[in-house]
Amino acid sequence: MSDDSPENRHVTRRGIPTAADWDLAYREGLPPWEMGCPSPELVAFLDKGLLQKASVLELGCGTGADAVFMAQRRLDVTAVDFAPTAIERARTRAQRAGVNVCFVLDDVFHFAYRTQTFDFIYDCAFYQYIRQWELSRLLDLLWRVTKPGSYYLCITYLGGESLVGIPPVSEDSIRWELGRLFEILELKQFNFYSALRRHDVSGLSVLMQRPLAKGTAH
Ligand SMILES: C[S@@+](CC[C@H](N)C(=O)[O-])C[C@H]1O[C@@H](n2cnc3c(N)ncnc32)[C@H](O)[C@@H]1O
């Protein structure tokens, strides 16, 4: 978040961006991280069929394209974001799609103290952003909302310029930071064409699982 250009101003205030900063990005129009479709990496993961009627928590869900897609795949989805405009758009999206998603307008760190554990945690560009300020808080949150065997799919984007100065994360950093809690099952680069953005998007997709307690069968 070092680029102070006008395009980036809503997320480059001194210190950590507030809910109001993020909300402004949504109110100003289409934020640069929004791809307008479910992440192909999420689609590929759900196609593996590892989750049946599972509970999902999405961190920093934005306008809800991924959350709605997961609900369409019959998962029990809770999706949290603290930007009111994003949540309002996400609720409209779910209504139009005719699916039920529990969209929660809250700071996800507060929410984590009053919720259950989930079978699957999903985030697209949330870890990538929050790690710069609150990595240890995020690790604490991830511990709280998972149980042994829970999956975590984390999507990060490469090419920070097109993503409003959220710096890309290296494979080594991901292994060092998230590998403390999770077994990394798959870490790979992806590319897809975003029709909404009209360009190719690339990033790293990391599928993880919280280790099962010793002696527990898969
Ligand atoms: C880079 S955007 C990604 C949004 C969405 N996942 C997507 O890919 O379109 C990060 C999102 O996290 C939300 N966010 C940031 N910090 C948060 C917090 N502490 N609690 C809840 N939401 C937060 C922002 O409002 C924003 O919608």
The ligand as a MOL file (V3000), in Angstrom:
LIG
                    3D

  0  0  0     0  0            999 V3000
M  V30 BEGIN CTAB
M  V30 COUNTS 27 29 0 0 0
M  V30 BEGIN ATOM
M  V30 1 C -9.1520 -6.6510 -1.3580 0
M  V30 2 S -10.8340 -6.6430 -0.8690 0 CHG=1
M  V30 3 C -11.3600 -8.2690 -1.4240 0
M  V30 4 C -12.8600 -8.4100 -1.4860 0
M  V30 5 C -13.3760 -9.7310 -2.0650 0
M  V30 6 N -12.8430 -10.8670 -1.3580 0
M  V30 7 C -13.0740 -9.8430 -3.5370 0
M  V30 8 O -12.1900 -10.6180 -3.9220 0
M  V30 9 O -13.7170 -9.0990 -4.3190 0 CHG=-1
M  V30 10 C -10.7590 -6.8880 0.9110 0
M  V30 11 C -12.1150 -6.8560 1.5880 0
M  V30 12 O -11.9230 -7.0830 2.9870 0
M  V30 13 C -12.7730 -6.2260 3.7150 0
M  V30 14 N -12.1560 -6.0680 5.0270 0
M  V30 15 C -10.9480 -5.5390 5.3160 0
M  V30 16 N -10.6940 -5.6090 6.6390 0
M  V30 17 C -11.7830 -6.1820 7.2010 0
M  V30 18 C -12.1360 -6.5300 8.5410 0
M  V30 19 N -11.3010 -6.3080 9.5650 0
M  V30 20 N -13.3400 -7.1130 8.7640 0
M  V30 21 C -14.1980 -7.3550 7.7290 0
M  V30 22 N -13.9270 -7.0460 6.4480 0
M  V30 23 C -12.7220 -6.4680 6.1750 0
M  V30 24 C -12.8530 -4.9520 2.8910 0
M  V30 25 O -14.0100 -4.2070 3.1670 0
M  V30 26 C -12.8440 -5.5340 1.4750 0
M  V30 27 O -14.1620 -5.7670 1.0130 0
M  V30 END ATOM
M  V30 BEGIN BOND
M  V30 1 1 1 2
M  V30 2 1 2 3
M  V30 3 1 2 10
M  V30 4 1 3 4
M  V30 5 1 4 5
M  V30 6 1 5 6
M  V30 7 1 5 7
M  V30 8 2 7 8
M  V30 9 1 7 9
M  V30 10 1 10 11
M  V30 11 1 11 12
M  V30 12 1 11 26
M  V30 13 1 12 13
M  V30 14 1 13 14
M  V30 15 1 13 24
M  V30 16 1 14 15
M  V30 17 1 14 23
M  V30 18 2 15 16
M  V30 19 1 16 17
M  V30 20 1 17 18
M  V30 21 2 17 23
M  V30 22 1 18 19
M  V30 23 2 18 20
M  V30 24 1 20 21
M  V30 25 2 21 22
M  V30 26 1 22 23
M  V30 27 1 24 25
M  V30 28 1 24 26
M  V30 29 1 26 27
M  V30 END BOND
M  V30 END CTAB
M  END
